[in-house]
Amino acid sequence: MSSIPSKSRAYLRRYSNLVGREARRSTSTKQNITRQSRQEHFLRFMKAGHFADPCMEDLPLATRNFILATYVASLCSGETLLGIHIRSRTLRHYISDACSLFRLRKVPYKNGIITDYIDIMLKAAKRYEEVPDRRHMITDEMRLHLSRRAQAAGRDSIEAVIFDWVSLGCYTGFRRSEAFQTTQQEFERVTDHPCKPPRALILEDFVFLDRRKRVLRGRHITEDRVWYVRIKYRFQKNGDNGEETDFARDTSNPRFCPVLAAWRIHARAVRLKVPKGSPIAVYSHKGSYRFLTASQIQKHLRSAAQTVHNITDEKLLARWSTHSIRVTAANLLHRANMSDSFIQTRLRWKSTSFLMYLRNTFYSATRHTKALSISNSNLPPPSARTYRPREAHEAVTC
């Protein structure tokens, strides 16, 4: 910016640094970096095969298509960037990024071909892949188990903290970054924000209201007065930053009430003297506090599943993690016959992608059986029942 006067440059320096950082970020997004990494992976594959030109412009179209299909085969065998087996959808992204090099040079690789080997391999990968090991929801029995453990421990213990966040999360559908940390002594910040604020919820994100929907402040935020809580999500994965959602007190089941869980979380943060602007998912530790981590949530959920459901298979236990909280929130609303639009709005989805969170649970199995159950009382009395005449081939002769 040599055209800007020197005095002006000095004045604009702190702002120009921000503009430069954002400009670099826009051209080096995660998506662009991933695409470039996959293209480099394809180039290494071609180099290992001793191809001087990775786009094989001098080879026949059918040959180019066949060699690209062998690249798909190598990916199916686990020869990926991380050396792991990938889903067919990711496989298509790999081959699409590789083929973009052909499109850039206007080198055809499938148009007008009689046998499309690439398509054959992609369809085969889709046909033989299994349903992914998706996260399980937290069952009612597991939540009761967590409740009993919390009651047996202190109010600021890790058991009590986990129960409160799981209880509130069953209503809010927290994402991991909105509540929990990766380490106990440091918290994640929004690094591309000028002020680098914490990503997770802080005290200021909780607003309590009384029965008459009046905002409560300071010493007036008491267990008997709180009736609603308004939670503000300053930073969200979907980009709707600053979105607010209200939750009402559950008077019929206070132990699992979201408002009371939020009040305990808020009161605990105040009691443990969590600084303003610091995440509030904390528990007491040697006269101070520690941040609640995703691994701690995961450990307690798997322990609950093991105790309550007698599961010992590590592969099955691995299906419970912090993401199970969001899965549970979606399934609880679905179980309560809430509409798709209600689930989408309340749990802050921009699309119907939440449908992939719905699971074939014990609860849906019970509802399925009940829906199709026909007892003798549902049928008319035998004397009133009519049947069609028997066909000749149905007559029983002795």
C-alpha positions as a Markdown table, in Angstrom:
| # | Residue | x | y | z |
|---|---|---|---|---|
| 1 | Met | 0.0 | 0.0 | 0.0 |
| 2 | Ser | 2.8 | 2.4 | -1.0 |
| 3 | Ser | 0.2 | 4.9 | -2.4 |
| 4 | Ile | -1.1 | 5.5 | 1.2 |
| 5 | Pro | 0.6 | 8.4 | 3.0 |
| 6 | Ser | 3.0 | 7.4 | 5.7 |
| 7 | Lys | 1.0 | 9.0 | 8.5 |
| 8 | Ser | -2.2 | 7.3 | 7.3 |
| 9 | Arg | -0.4 | 4.0 | 7.1 |
| 10 | Ala | 0.7 | 4.2 | 10.7 |
| 11 | Tyr | -2.9 | 5.0 | 11.7 |
| 12 | Leu | -4.4 | 2.1 | 9.7 |
| 13 | Arg | -1.7 | -0.4 | 10.6 |
| 14 | Arg | -3.7 | -2.3 | 13.3 |
| 15 | Tyr | -6.8 | -2.5 | 11.0 |
| 16 | Ser | -4.8 | -3.4 | 7.9 |
| 17 | Asn | -3.3 | -6.4 | 9.8 |
| 18 | Leu | -6.9 | -7.6 | 10.4 |
| 19 | Val | -7.8 | -7.1 | 6.7 |
| 20 | Gly | -4.7 | -9.0 | 5.6 |
| 21 | Arg | -5.4 | -11.9 | 8.0 |
| 22 | Glu | -9.0 | -12.2 | 6.8 |
| 23 | Ala | -7.9 | -12.1 | 3.1 |
| 24 | Arg | -5.4 | -14.9 | 3.7 |
| 25 | Arg | -8.0 | -16.9 | 5.6 |
| 26 | Ser | -10.5 | -16.5 | 2.7 |
| 27 | Thr | -8.0 | -17.9 | 0.2 |
| 28 | Ser | -6.8 | -20.7 | 2.5 |
| 29 | Thr | -10.0 | -22.1 | 3.9 |
| 30 | Lys | -10.1 | -25.6 | 5.2 |
| 31 | Gln | -12.0 | -26.7 | 2.1 |
| 32 | Asn | -9.3 | -25.3 | -0.3 |
| 33 | Ile | -6.5 | -26.8 | 1.8 |
| 34 | Thr | -8.3 | -30.2 | 1.7 |
| 35 | Arg | -8.8 | -30.0 | -2.1 |
| 36 | Gln | -5.1 | -29.2 | -2.6 |
| 37 | Ser | -4.0 | -32.0 | -0.3 |
| 38 | Arg | -6.1 | -34.5 | -2.3 |
| 39 | Gln | -4.7 | -33.3 | -5.6 |
| 40 | Glu | -1.2 | -33.7 | -4.3 |
| 41 | His | -2.1 | -37.2 | -3.1 |
| 42 | Phe | -3.2 | -38.0 | -6.7 |
| 43 | Leu | 0.0 | -36.6 | -8.1 |
| 44 | Arg | 2.1 | -38.8 | -5.8 |
| 45 | Phe | 0.1 | -41.8 | -7.0 |
| 46 | Met | 0.8 | -41.0 | -10.6 |
| 47 | Lys | 4.5 | -40.3 | -9.9 |
| 48 | Ala | 4.8 | -43.7 | -8.1 |
| 49 | Gly | 3.4 | -45.2 | -11.3 |
| 50 | His | 6.1 | -43.6 | -13.4 |
| 51 | Phe | 3.7 | -41.3 | -15.3 |
| 52 | Ala | 5.5 | -38.2 | -16.6 |
| 53 | Asp | 2.2 | -36.5 | -17.2 |
| 54 | Pro | -0.3 | -37.1 | -14.5 |
| 55 | Cys | -3.2 | -36.1 | -16.8 |
| 56 | Met | -1.9 | -38.6 | -19.5 |
| 57 | Glu | -2.8 | -36.4 | -22.4 |
| 58 | Asp | -1.0 | -38.6 | -24.9 |
| 59 | Leu | -2.9 | -41.8 | -23.8 |
| 60 | Pro | -6.3 | -42.9 | -25.3 |
| 61 | Leu | -9.4 | -41.8 | -23.4 |
| 62 | Ala | -10.3 | -45.3 | -22.3 |
| 63 | Thr | -6.8 | -45.8 | -20.9 |
| 64 | Arg | -7.0 | -42.5 | -18.9 |
| 65 | Asn | -10.4 | -43.6 | -17.5 |
| 66 | Phe | -9.0 | -47.0 | -16.5 |
| 67 | Ile | -6.0 | -45.6 | -14.8 |
| 68 | Leu | -8.2 | -43.2 | -12.8 |
| 69 | Ala | -10.3 | -46.2 | -11.8 |
| 70 | Thr | -7.1 | -47.8 | -10.4 |
| 71 | Tyr | -6.6 | -44.7 | -8.3 |
| 72 | Val | -10.1 | -45.3 | -6.9 |
| 73 | Ala | -9.2 | -48.9 | -6.2 |
| 74 | Ser | -6.1 | -47.7 | -4.2 |
| 75 | Leu | -8.3 | -45.4 | -2.2 |
| 76 | Cys | -10.7 | -48.2 | -1.5 |
| 77 | Ser | -7.8 | -50.2 | -0.1 |
| 78 | Gly | -7.0 | -47.5 | 2.5 |
| 79 | Glu | -4.2 | -45.7 | 0.6 |
| 80 | Thr | -5.6 | -42.3 | 1.6 |
| 81 | Leu | -4.0 | -39.2 | 3.1 |
| 82 | Leu | -4.4 | -40.6 | 6.6 |
| 83 | Gly | -4.0 | -44.2 | 5.6 |
| 84 | Ile | -7.5 | -45.2 | 6.6 |
| 85 | His | -10.6 | -46.6 | 4.9 |
| 86 | Ile | -13.0 | -43.9 | 3.8 |
| 87 | Arg | -16.7 | -43.7 | 3.0 |
| 88 | Ser | -17.9 | -43.7 | -0.6 |
| 89 | Arg | -19.0 | -40.1 | -0.4 |
| 90 | Thr | -15.5 | -39.0 | 0.6 |
| 91 | Leu | -14.2 | -41.3 | -2.1 |
| 92 | Arg | -16.1 | -39.3 | -4.7 |
| 93 | His | -14.6 | -36.1 | -3.3 |
| 94 | Tyr | -11.1 | -37.5 | -3.7 |
| 95 | Ile | -11.7 | -38.5 | -7.4 |
| 96 | Ser | -13.5 | -35.2 | -8.1 |
| 97 | Asp | -10.5 | -33.2 | -6.8 |
| 98 | Ala | -8.1 | -35.3 | -8.8 |
| 99 | Cys | -10.3 | -34.9 | -12.0 |
| 100 | Ser | -10.4 | -31.1 | -11.5 |
| 101 | Leu | -6.7 | -31.2 | -12.7 |
| 102 | Phe | -7.9 | -32.8 | -16.0 |
| 103 | Arg | -10.8 | -30.3 | -16.3 |
| 104 | Leu | -8.3 | -27.4 | -15.8 |
| 105 | Arg | -6.2 | -28.6 | -18.8 |
| 106 | Lys | -9.4 | -29.6 | -20.7 |
| 107 | Val | -8.2 | -33.2 | -20.9 |
| 108 | Pro | -11.3 | -35.5 | -21.2 |
| 109 | Tyr | -11.4 | -38.6 | -18.9 |
| 110 | Lys | -15.0 | -40.0 | -19.2 |
| 111 | Asn | -17.2 | -38.1 | -21.7 |
| 112 | Gly | -18.4 | -40.3 | -24.6 |
| 113 | Ile | -16.7 | -43.4 | -23.2 |
| 114 | Ile | -18.4 | -46.8 | -23.6 |
| 115 | Thr | -17.2 | -48.4 | -20.4 |
| 116 | Asp | -16.7 | -45.9 | -17.5 |
| 117 | Tyr | -14.4 | -47.7 | -15.1 |
| 118 | Ile | -14.4 | -44.8 | -12.7 |
| 119 | Asp | -18.2 | -45.1 | -12.3 |
| 120 | Ile | -18.0 | -48.9 | -11.9 |
| 121 | Met | -15.6 | -48.6 | -9.0 |
| 122 | Leu | -17.5 | -45.8 | -7.3 |
| 123 | Lys | -20.7 | -47.8 | -7.5 |
| 124 | Ala | -19.0 | -50.9 | -6.1 |
| 125 | Ala | -17.6 | -48.9 | -3.2 |
| 126 | Lys | -21.1 | -47.6 | -2.4 |
| 127 | Arg | -22.7 | -51.0 | -2.7 |
| 128 | Tyr | -20.4 | -52.8 | -0.3 |
| 129 | Glu | -19.9 | -50.2 | 2.4 |
| 130 | Glu | -21.7 | -50.7 | 5.8 |
| 131 | Val | -23.8 | -48.2 | 7.7 |
| 132 | Pro | -21.4 | -46.0 | 9.7 |
| 133 | Asp | -21.0 | -46.4 | 13.4 |
| 134 | Arg | -23.0 | -43.4 | 14.4 |
| 135 | Arg | -23.2 | -42.1 | 17.9 |
| 136 | His | -25.8 | -43.5 | 20.2 |
| 137 | Met | -28.3 | -41.4 | 22.2 |
| 138 | Ile | -28.1 | -41.3 | 26.0 |
| 139 | Thr | -30.9 | -43.6 | 27.3 |
| 140 | Asp | -33.2 | -42.7 | 30.2 |
| 141 | Glu | -31.5 | -45.3 | 32.3 |
| 142 | Met | -28.1 | -43.7 | 31.7 |
| 143 | Arg | -29.5 | -40.3 | 32.7 |
| 144 | Leu | -30.9 | -41.7 | 35.9 |
| 145 | His | -27.5 | -43.3 | 36.6 |
| 146 | Leu | -25.7 | -40.0 | 36.1 |
| 147 | Ser | -28.3 | -38.3 | 38.4 |
| 148 | Arg | -27.7 | -40.8 | 41.2 |
| 149 | Arg | -23.9 | -40.4 | 40.9 |
| 150 | Ala | -24.3 | -36.6 | 41.0 |
| 151 | Gln | -26.5 | -36.7 | 44.1 |
| 152 | Ala | -23.9 | -38.9 | 45.9 |
| 153 | Ala | -21.1 | -36.5 | 45.0 |
| 154 | Gly | -20.6 | -32.8 | 46.0 |
| 155 | Arg | -22.4 | -30.0 | 44.2 |
| 156 | Asp | -19.2 | -28.8 | 42.5 |
| 157 | Ser | -17.9 | -32.3 | 41.7 |
| 158 | Ile | -17.2 | -33.5 | 38.2 |
| 159 | Glu | -20.1 | -35.9 | 38.5 |
| 160 | Ala | -22.5 | -33.1 | 39.3 |
| 161 | Val | -21.2 | -30.9 | 36.5 |
| 162 | Ile | -21.5 | -33.6 | 33.9 |
| 163 | Phe | -25.1 | -34.4 | 35.0 |
| 164 | Asp | -26.0 | -30.7 | 34.8 |
| 165 | Trp | -24.5 | -30.2 | 31.3 |
| 166 | Val | -26.0 | -33.5 | 30.0 |
| 167 | Ser | -29.5 | -32.5 | 31.4 |
| 168 | Leu | -29.3 | -29.0 | 29.8 |
| 169 | Gly | -27.8 | -30.5 | 26.6 |
| 170 | Cys | -30.8 | -32.8 | 26.2 |
| 171 | Tyr | -32.8 | -29.6 | 25.6 |
| 172 | Thr | -30.2 | -27.4 | 23.8 |
| 173 | Gly | -28.4 | -30.0 | 21.7 |
| 174 | Phe | -25.0 | -28.5 | 22.5 |
| 175 | Arg | -22.2 | -28.9 | 20.0 |
| 176 | Arg | -18.9 | -29.8 | 21.6 |
| 177 | Ser | -17.2 | -26.4 | 21.0 |
| 178 | Glu | -20.2 | -24.6 | 22.5 |
| 179 | Ala | -19.6 | -26.0 | 26.0 |
| 180 | Phe | -16.6 | -28.2 | 26.4 |
| 181 | Gln | -12.8 | -27.9 | 26.1 |
| 182 | Thr | -10.0 | -30.2 | 25.0 |
| 183 | Thr | -7.8 | -29.4 | 28.0 |
| 184 | Gln | -8.7 | -28.8 | 31.7 |
| 185 | Gln | -6.6 | -25.6 | 32.1 |
| 186 | Glu | -7.0 | -23.7 | 28.9 |
| 187 | Phe | -10.0 | -22.9 | 26.7 |
| 188 | Glu | -10.5 | -22.6 | 23.0 |
| 189 | Arg | -10.7 | -19.1 | 21.5 |
| 190 | Val | -12.1 | -17.8 | 18.3 |
| 191 | Thr | -8.6 | -17.0 | 16.8 |
| 192 | Asp | -9.9 | -15.2 | 13.7 |
| 193 | His | -11.8 | -12.7 | 15.8 |
| 194 | Pro | -10.1 | -9.4 | 16.6 |
| 195 | Cys | -10.7 | -9.8 | 20.4 |
| 196 | Lys | -10.1 | -13.6 | 20.4 |
| 197 | Pro | -13.0 | -14.4 | 22.7 |
| 198 | Pro | -13.8 | -17.8 | 24.1 |
| 199 | Arg | -15.8 | -20.1 | 21.8 |
| 200 | Ala | -17.8 | -21.8 | 24.6 |
| 201 | Leu | -20.6 | -20.4 | 26.7 |
| 202 | Ile | -19.8 | -17.8 | 29.3 |
| 203 | Leu | -21.8 | -16.3 | 32.3 |
| 204 | Glu | -23.1 | -13.4 | 30.1 |
| 205 | Asp | -24.7 | -16.0 | 27.7 |
| 206 | Phe | -27.2 | -17.1 | 30.4 |
| 207 | Val | -30.1 | -14.7 | 31.1 |
| 208 | Phe | -32.7 | -15.8 | 33.7 |
| 209 | Leu | -36.3 | -14.7 | 33.9 |
| 210 | Asp | -39.0 | -15.1 | 36.5 |
| 211 | Arg | -42.6 | -16.3 | 36.1 |
| 212 | Arg | -43.7 | -12.9 | 34.7 |
| 213 | Lys | -40.8 | -13.0 | 32.2 |
| 214 | Arg | -38.8 | -10.3 | 33.9 |
| 215 | Val | -35.0 | -10.4 | 33.8 |
| 216 | Leu | -33.3 | -11.5 | 37.0 |
| 217 | Arg | -30.0 | -10.1 | 38.0 |
| 218 | Gly | -27.3 | -10.6 | 40.6 |
| 219 | Arg | -28.6 | -11.9 | 44.0 |
| 220 | His | -32.2 | -12.2 | 42.6 |
| 221 | Ile | -31.1 | -15.2 | 40.4 |
| 222 | Thr | -32.2 | -17.8 | 43.0 |
| 223 | Glu | -33.5 | -21.4 | 42.6 |
| 224 | Asp | -37.1 | -20.4 | 43.6 |
| 225 | Arg | -37.3 | -17.4 | 41.3 |
| 226 | Val | -35.8 | -18.7 | 38.0 |
| 227 | Trp | -38.6 | -19.8 | 35.6 |
| 228 | Tyr | -37.0 | -19.3 | 32.2 |
| 229 | Val | -33.5 | -19.2 | 30.8 |
| 230 | Arg | -32.4 | -17.6 | 27.6 |
| 231 | Ile | -29.2 | -18.9 | 26.2 |
| 232 | Lys | -27.1 | -17.0 | 23.6 |
| 233 | Tyr | -24.8 | -18.8 | 21.2 |
| 234 | Arg | -22.2 | -16.2 | 20.3 |
| 235 | Phe | -20.5 | -18.5 | 17.8 |
| 236 | Gln | -22.1 | -21.3 | 15.9 |
| 237 | Lys | -20.9 | -23.9 | 13.4 |
| 238 | Asn | -23.7 | -22.9 | 11.0 |
| 239 | Gly | -22.7 | -19.2 | 11.1 |
| 240 | Asp | -25.9 | -18.0 | 12.9 |
| 241 | Asn | -23.8 | -16.2 | 15.6 |
| 242 | Gly | -25.7 | -14.6 | 18.4 |
| 243 | Glu | -28.8 | -16.8 | 18.1 |
| 244 | Glu | -30.9 | -17.0 | 21.3 |
| 245 | Thr | -33.2 | -19.8 | 22.5 |
| 246 | Asp | -35.5 | -19.7 | 25.5 |
| 247 | Phe | -36.2 | -22.7 | 27.8 |
| 248 | Ala | -39.0 | -23.1 | 30.4 |
| 249 | Arg | -39.0 | -24.6 | 33.8 |
| 250 | Asp | -40.2 | -28.2 | 34.2 |
| 251 | Thr | -42.2 | -28.3 | 37.4 |
| 252 | Ser | -43.3 | -31.9 | 36.9 |
| 253 | Asn | -39.8 | -33.3 | 36.7 |
| 254 | Pro | -37.5 | -30.8 | 38.5 |
| 255 | Arg | -34.5 | -33.2 | 38.7 |
| 256 | Phe | -34.1 | -33.1 | 34.9 |
| 257 | Cys | -35.3 | -29.5 | 34.4 |
| 258 | Pro | -33.2 | -27.5 | 31.9 |
| 259 | Val | -33.7 | -24.2 | 33.8 |
| 260 | Leu | -32.6 | -25.6 | 37.1 |
| 261 | Ala | -29.6 | -27.3 | 35.4 |
| 262 | Ala | -28.7 | -23.9 | 33.9 |
| 263 | Trp | -29.1 | -22.2 | 37.2 |
| 264 | Arg | -26.8 | -24.7 | 38.9 |
| 265 | Ile | -24.2 | -24.2 | 36.2 |
| 266 | His | -24.4 | -20.4 | 36.6 |
| 267 | Ala | -24.3 | -20.5 | 40.4 |
| 268 | Arg | -21.4 | -22.9 | 40.3 |
| 269 | Ala | -19.4 | -20.6 | 38.0 |
| 270 | Val | -20.1 | -17.7 | 40.4 |
| 271 | Arg | -19.2 | -19.8 | 43.4 |
| 272 | Leu | -15.9 | -20.9 | 41.9 |
| 273 | Lys | -15.1 | -17.3 | 40.9 |
| 274 | Val | -14.8 | -18.0 | 37.2 |
| 275 | Pro | -13.6 | -14.7 | 35.6 |
| 276 | Lys | -15.9 | -12.7 | 33.4 |
| 277 | Gly | -15.5 | -13.8 | 29.8 |
| 278 | Ser | -14.3 | -17.3 | 30.7 |
| 279 | Pro | -16.2 | -20.6 | 29.8 |
| 280 | Ile | -18.4 | -21.8 | 32.7 |
| 281 | Ala | -18.3 | -25.6 | 32.1 |
| 282 | Val | -16.1 | -26.0 | 35.2 |
| 283 | Tyr | -15.8 | -28.2 | 38.3 |
| 284 | Ser | -14.0 | -27.8 | 41.6 |
| 285 | His | -10.4 | -28.9 | 41.8 |
| 286 | Lys | -8.1 | -28.3 | 44.9 |
| 287 | Gly | -9.6 | -25.0 | 45.9 |
| 288 | Ser | -9.8 | -23.7 | 42.3 |
| 289 | Tyr | -11.5 | -24.9 | 39.1 |
| 290 | Arg | -10.8 | -26.9 | 36.0 |
| 291 | Phe | -12.6 | -26.8 | 32.6 |
| 292 | Leu | -14.8 | -29.8 | 31.7 |
| 293 | Thr | -13.4 | -31.6 | 28.7 |
| 294 | Ala | -15.0 | -33.6 | 26.0 |
| 295 | Ser | -12.9 | -36.7 | 27.0 |
| 296 | Gln | -14.3 | -36.5 | 30.5 |
| 297 | Ile | -17.9 | -36.4 | 29.2 |
| 298 | Gln | -17.1 | -39.3 | 27.0 |
| 299 | Lys | -15.6 | -41.4 | 29.8 |
| 300 | His | -18.6 | -40.9 | 32.1 |
| 301 | Leu | -21.1 | -41.7 | 29.4 |
| 302 | Arg | -19.4 | -44.9 | 28.4 |
| 303 | Ser | -19.1 | -45.8 | 32.1 |
| 304 | Ala | -22.8 | -45.3 | 32.5 |
| 305 | Ala | -23.6 | -47.4 | 29.4 |
| 306 | Gln | -21.4 | -50.1 | 30.7 |
| 307 | Thr | -23.0 | -50.1 | 34.2 |
| 308 | Val | -26.6 | -49.7 | 33.2 |
| 309 | His | -26.7 | -51.8 | 30.0 |
| 310 | Asn | -23.9 | -54.3 | 30.8 |
| 311 | Ile | -22.0 | -53.4 | 27.7 |
| 312 | Thr | -18.3 | -54.6 | 27.7 |
| 313 | Asp | -17.6 | -54.5 | 24.0 |
| 314 | Glu | -15.2 | -51.5 | 23.5 |
| 315 | Lys | -16.4 | -51.0 | 19.9 |
| 316 | Leu | -20.0 | -50.6 | 21.1 |
| 317 | Leu | -19.0 | -48.3 | 24.0 |
| 318 | Ala | -17.2 | -46.1 | 21.5 |
| 319 | Arg | -20.5 | -45.1 | 20.1 |
| 320 | Trp | -21.1 | -42.7 | 23.1 |
| 321 | Ser | -19.3 | -39.4 | 23.0 |
| 322 | Thr | -20.1 | -35.7 | 23.6 |
| 323 | His | -21.9 | -35.8 | 20.2 |
| 324 | Ser | -24.4 | -38.2 | 21.9 |
| 325 | Ile | -25.8 | -35.2 | 23.7 |
| 326 | Arg | -26.9 | -33.6 | 20.4 |
| 327 | Val | -28.1 | -37.0 | 19.1 |
| 328 | Thr | -30.2 | -37.4 | 22.3 |
| 329 | Ala | -31.8 | -33.9 | 22.0 |
| 330 | Ala | -33.0 | -34.7 | 18.5 |
| 331 | Asn | -34.3 | -38.1 | 19.4 |
| 332 | Leu | -36.1 | -36.9 | 22.5 |
| 333 | Leu | -38.1 | -34.4 | 20.5 |
| 334 | His | -38.8 | -36.9 | 17.8 |
| 335 | Arg | -40.0 | -39.4 | 20.4 |
| 336 | Ala | -42.3 | -36.7 | 21.7 |
| 337 | Asn | -43.9 | -36.4 | 18.2 |
| 338 | Met | -42.5 | -33.0 | 17.5 |
| 339 | Ser | -42.5 | -31.9 | 13.9 |
| 340 | Asp | -39.4 | -31.8 | 11.7 |
| 341 | Ser | -39.6 | -28.0 | 11.5 |
| 342 | Phe | -39.8 | -27.8 | 15.3 |
| 343 | Ile | -36.7 | -30.0 | 15.8 |
| 344 | Gln | -34.8 | -28.1 | 13.2 |
| 345 | Thr | -35.6 | -24.7 | 14.7 |
| 346 | Arg | -35.2 | -25.6 | 18.4 |
| 347 | Leu | -31.9 | -27.4 | 17.9 |
| 348 | Arg | -30.5 | -24.8 | 15.5 |
| 349 | Trp | -30.2 | -26.6 | 12.2 |
| 350 | Lys | -30.2 | -24.7 | 9.0 |
| 351 | Ser | -31.4 | -27.7 | 7.0 |
| 352 | Thr | -33.0 | -31.1 | 7.5 |
| 353 | Ser | -29.6 | -32.7 | 8.1 |
| 354 | Phe | -30.8 | -33.4 | 11.6 |
| 355 | Leu | -32.7 | -36.4 | 10.1 |
| 356 | Met | -29.5 | -38.4 | 10.1 |
| 357 | Tyr | -29.4 | -38.0 | 13.9 |
| 358 | Leu | -32.6 | -40.0 | 14.4 |
| 359 | Arg | -31.9 | -43.5 | 15.5 |
| 360 | Asn | -33.7 | -46.9 | 15.7 |
| 361 | Thr | -33.8 | -46.8 | 19.5 |
| 362 | Phe | -35.5 | -49.0 | 22.0 |
| 363 | Tyr | -38.2 | -46.3 | 22.3 |
| 364 | Ser | -39.0 | -46.3 | 18.6 |
| 365 | Ala | -39.1 | -50.1 | 18.7 |
| 366 | Thr | -41.7 | -50.0 | 21.5 |
| 367 | Arg | -43.8 | -47.4 | 19.7 |
| 368 | His | -43.6 | -49.5 | 16.5 |
| 369 | Thr | -44.9 | -52.6 | 18.3 |
| 370 | Lys | -47.6 | -50.6 | 20.0 |
| 371 | Ala | -48.7 | -49.0 | 16.7 |
| 372 | Leu | -49.1 | -52.3 | 15.0 |
| 373 | Ser | -50.6 | -54.2 | 17.9 |
| 374 | Ile | -54.0 | -55.8 | 17.4 |
| 375 | Ser | -55.6 | -57.5 | 20.4 |
| 376 | Asn | -58.8 | -59.7 | 20.3 |
| 377 | Ser | -60.7 | -56.7 | 21.8 |
| 378 | Asn | -59.9 | -54.7 | 18.6 |
| 379 | Leu | -61.8 | -57.2 | 16.5 |
| 380 | Pro | -65.6 | -57.7 | 16.3 |
| 381 | Pro | -67.1 | -60.7 | 18.2 |
| 382 | Pro | -66.7 | -64.1 | 16.4 |
| 383 | Ser | -70.5 | -64.2 | 15.6 |
| 384 | Ala | -70.3 | -60.9 | 13.8 |
| 385 | Arg | -67.2 | -61.7 | 11.8 |
| 386 | Thr | -67.6 | -62.5 | 8.1 |
| 387 | Tyr | -65.3 | -64.4 | 5.9 |
| 388 | Arg | -65.1 | -65.0 | 2.2 |
| 389 | Pro | -66.3 | -68.4 | 0.9 |
| 390 | Arg | -63.6 | -71.0 | 0.6 |
| 391 | Glu | -62.1 | -71.7 | -2.8 |
| 392 | Ala | -62.3 | -75.3 | -4.1 |
| 393 | His | -58.6 | -75.9 | -3.6 |
| 394 | Glu | -58.9 | -74.7 | 0.0 |
| 395 | Ala | -61.5 | -77.3 | 1.0 |
| 396 | Val | -60.1 | -80.0 | 3.3 |
| 397 | Thr | -61.1 | -83.5 | 2.4 |
| 398 | Cys | -60.6 | -86.6 | 4.5 |
